[in-house]
């Protein structure tokens, strides 16, 4: 009898659904503490025996899931048995670094440290062949994206306020198109153009990851875009509150401006809180509205990419069957989980499950970026195309800052 073997996309869906079902039925690990402020907190809260036990349980939980995913996708089990613990330990180091309160306040997410650790090992040290053969960065990204769907709750979009929703839709549409237009003018390939446009217009890192998954984008390009997003967010945390105060903006306008321009949720919260409580609330609402639009954007990007068929032959017609074959199936998992959590399960169950699912999603993304770093050489990140990408991103972000300021002043200025 022929052994069942799923594609990588279907493997991500099956594994993601399994995680969600286990979580809903309370079969889940207690999440360890990674947050710390100083050395005392690090040793007392993070490195105590109880917390280390929780870390070990999370490792076992995710290792079993990785073995399950490897089994149904036909990947040799011995690769996961040997390779996953190494990738997990490196990712754990990144989690511990990223848990520092100072770094979190600056919007530096764990994925950047995962990437840097992987890059350091692959470029300064060396990655053994047996470890290279065990890396599953694309699968980890796709599992994380299926889980990300649980946080895209359409009911919350309506509750977040009409003004926030209007601003978010206009910002996403206009900034996305402007960035894509710049990229095409600079002759940047469509793959990188879509990742950049999604990152600068929607919600930074998550949008870059989602769009890269939707178009089966190059992992090296994705790592560059993520690095760019996080690096550019740092000066914006400092400058935007200063500029808002210099212009005398009301807190609601300043908050809408901050939430619509800064590309990482952590940096939005940090910047909004600097300006004031009302600014923080408005910034969070606007950013949340843009985050929800990620699911819709990912779906349309998938349709566009499947229909355009970048690698098709001239004779090949974009029939429904061909579009289905090209369509990234994990996007269906993303949509299904979003619809289930939006309409089919109770808000209490959804809220309780989302807490741990969001943590697991973040861990899958971090594991993916550790793997990407281990697979990437520095020289592949520094090239003419990426220099142009930096110019396009900065140009689009400048447009975003001006356009969103005008829009926020119009929509929130009268409040």
Rosetta blueprint (number, residue, H / E / L):
1 X L
2 X L
3 X L
4 X L
5 X L
6 X L
7 X L
8 X H
9 X H
10 X H
11 X H
12 X H
13 X H
14 X H
15 X H
16 X H
17 X H
18 X H
19 X H
20 X H
21 X H
22 X H
23 X H
24 X H
25 X L
26 X L
27 X L
28 X L
29 X L
30 X L
31 X L
32 X L
33 X L
34 X L
35 X L
36 X E
37 X L
38 X L
39 X H
40 X H
41 X H
42 X H
43 X H
44 X H
45 X H
46 X H
47 X L
48 X L
49 X H
50 X H
51 X H
52 X H
53 X H
54 X H
55 X H
56 X H
57 X H
58 X H
59 X H
60 X H
61 X H
62 X H
63 X H
64 X H
65 X H
66 X H
67 X H
68 X H
69 X H
70 X H
71 X H
72 X H
73 X H
74 X L
75 X L
76 X L
77 X H
78 X H
79 X H
80 X H
81 X H
82 X H
83 X H
84 X H
85 X H
86 X H
87 X H
88 X H
89 X H
90 X H
91 X H
92 X H
93 X H
94 X H
95 X H
96 X H
97 X H
98 X H
99 X L
100 X E
101 X H
102 X H
103 X H
104 X H
105 X H
106 X L
107 X L
108 X L
109 X L
110 X H
111 X H
112 X H
113 X H
114 X H
115 X H
116 X H
117 X H
118 X H
119 X H
120 X H
121 X H
122 X H
123 X H
124 X L
125 X L
126 X L
127 X L
128 X L
129 X H
130 X H
131 X H
132 X H
133 X L
134 X L
135 X L
136 X L
137 X H
138 X H
139 X H
140 X H
141 X H
142 X H
143 X H
144 X H
145 X H
146 X H
147 X H
148 X H
149 X H
150 X H
151 X H
152 X L
153 X L
154 X H
155 X H
156 X H
157 X H
158 X H
159 X H
160 X L
161 X L
162 X H
163 X H
164 X H
165 X H
166 X H
167 X H
168 X H
169 X H
170 X H
171 X H
172 X H
173 X H
174 X H
175 X H
176 X H
177 X H
178 X H
179 X H
180 X H
181 X H
182 X H
183 X H
184 X H
185 X H
186 X L
187 X L
188 X L
189 X L
190 X H
191 X H
192 X H
193 X H
194 X H
195 X H
196 X H
197 X H
198 X H
199 X H
200 X H
201 X H
202 X H
203 X H
204 X L
205 X H
206 X H
207 X H
208 X H
209 X H
210 X H
211 X H
212 X H
213 X H
214 X H
215 X L
216 X L
217 X L
218 X L
219 X H
220 X H
221 X H
222 X H
223 X H
224 X H
225 X H
226 X H
227 X H
228 X H
229 X H
230 X H
231 X H
232 X H
233 X H
234 X H
235 X H
236 X H
237 X H
238 X H
239 X H
240 X H
241 X H
242 X H
243 X H
244 X H
245 X H
246 X H
247 X L
248 X L
249 X L
250 X L
251 X H
252 X H
253 X H
254 X H
255 X H
256 X H
257 X H
258 X H
259 X H
260 X H
261 X H
262 X L
263 X L
264 X L
265 X H
266 X H
267 X H
268 X H
269 X H
270 X H
271 X H
272 X H
273 X H
274 X H
275 X H
276 X L
277 X H
278 X H
279 X H
280 X H
281 X H
282 X H
283 X H
284 X H
285 X H
286 X H
287 X H
288 X H
289 X H
290 X H
291 X H
292 X H
293 X H
294 X H
295 X H
296 X H
297 X H
298 X H
299 X H
300 X H
301 X H
302 X H
303 X H
304 X H
305 X H
306 X H
307 X H
308 X H
309 X L
310 X L
311 X L
312 X L
313 X L
314 X L
315 X L
316 X L
317 X L
318 X L
319 X L
320 X H
321 X H
322 X H
323 X H
324 X H
325 X H
326 X H
327 X L
328 X L
329 X L
330 X H
331 X H
332 X H
333 X H
334 X H
335 X H
336 X H
337 X H
338 X H
339 X H
340 X H
341 X H
342 X H
343 X H
344 X H
345 X L
346 X L
347 X H
348 X H
349 X H
350 X H
351 X H
352 X H
353 X H
354 X H
355 X H
356 X H
357 X H
358 X H
359 X H
360 X H
361 X H
362 X H
363 X H
364 X H
365 X H
366 X H
367 X H
368 X H
369 X H
370 X H
371 X H
372 X H
373 X H
374 X H
375 X H
376 X L
377 X L
378 X H
379 X H
380 X H
381 X H
382 X L
383 X L
384 X H
385 X H
386 X H
387 X H
388 X H
389 X H
390 X H
391 X H
392 X H
393 X H
394 X H
395 X H
396 X H
397 X H
398 X H
399 X H
400 X H
401 X H
402 X H
403 X H
404 X H
405 X H
406 X H
407 X H
408 X H
409 X H
410 X H
411 X H
412 X H
413 X L
414 X L
415 X L
